[in-house]
Amino acid sequence: MNNDNLINRNNQLREKLNSANKQYYEDLLTYIRGKSTFNRERDVEQLLLDMLHDLIDAQSNGQSAENYFGKNPQALAD
């Protein structure tokens, strides 16, 4: 999958998140993309997509993003 496809898939799947989880994930996405200026974009986008799949699974089991990943998305990105 190329970068554009990964980003499009990410955008589509984000719509499955409730508003609180979507905000958390979008903050996380911003932090990770911001820190990854020297990393391979495809690897970063794949990581974000994998994390999004994990969050969707957690949400379907009644967990919030904060419960699953921790309270601070910036710390997770670091």
VMD Tcl script that draws the C-alpha trace (Angstrom):
set ca {
  {0.00 0.00 0.00}
  {1.44 3.40 -0.89}
  {1.41 6.50 1.33}
  {-1.71 8.00 -0.24}
  {-3.63 4.75 0.20}
  {-2.53 4.47 3.83}
  {-3.59 8.04 4.54}
  {-6.96 7.55 2.79}
  {-7.60 4.33 4.70}
  {-6.68 6.08 7.94}
  {-9.12 8.90 7.17}
  {-11.92 6.42 6.43}
  {-11.37 4.33 9.54}
  {-11.19 7.36 11.82}
  {-14.89 7.86 11.18}
  {-15.56 4.69 13.21}
  {-14.27 6.34 16.38}
  {-16.48 8.09 18.89}
  {-15.78 11.78 19.37}
  {-13.49 11.44 22.42}
  {-11.44 8.65 20.87}
  {-11.26 10.49 17.57}
  {-9.90 13.61 19.28}
  {-7.31 11.56 21.18}
  {-6.23 9.74 18.01}
  {-6.01 12.94 15.99}
  {-3.81 14.49 18.69}
  {-1.64 11.37 18.62}
  {-1.48 11.47 14.83}
  {-0.38 15.11 14.90}
  {2.36 14.42 17.44}
  {3.67 11.35 15.61}
  {3.68 13.01 12.20}
  {5.35 16.07 13.68}
  {8.13 14.02 15.23}
  {8.70 11.91 12.14}
  {10.21 14.46 9.80}
  {13.30 12.30 9.32}
  {11.57 8.91 9.24}
  {10.17 7.13 6.27}
  {6.67 8.43 5.69}
  {5.28 5.05 4.69}
  {6.50 3.46 7.95}
  {4.93 6.28 9.98}
  {1.61 5.99 8.15}
  {1.59 2.20 8.60}
  {2.26 2.61 12.32}
  {-0.61 5.09 12.62}
  {-2.95 2.76 10.75}
  {-1.97 -0.17 12.98}
  {-2.61 1.95 16.08}
  {-5.97 3.01 14.67}
  {-6.97 -0.64 14.15}
  {-5.99 -1.35 17.76}
  {-8.04 1.60 18.98}
  {-11.10 0.54 16.97}
  {-10.84 -2.94 18.51}
  {-10.45 -1.46 21.99}
  {-13.43 0.84 21.43}
  {-15.57 -2.11 20.32}
  {-14.68 -3.72 23.67}
  {-15.79 -0.65 25.59}
  {-12.36 0.89 26.19}
  {-11.51 4.51 25.64}
  {-8.32 5.67 23.94}
  {-7.07 6.95 27.30}
  {-7.65 3.58 28.93}
  {-6.00 1.73 26.07}
  {-3.02 3.96 25.24}
  {-2.69 6.10 28.37}
  {-3.85 9.56 29.29}
  {-1.26 11.51 27.35}
  {-1.06 11.07 23.56}
  {2.04 13.26 23.38}
  {3.91 11.02 25.82}
  {2.89 8.00 23.75}
  {4.18 9.68 20.59}
  {7.48 10.46 22.29}
}
mol new
graphics top color blue
foreach p $ca { graphics top sphere $p radius 0.5 }
foreach p [lrange $ca 0 end-1] q [lrange $ca 1 end] { graphics top cylinder $p $q radius 0.2 }
display resetview
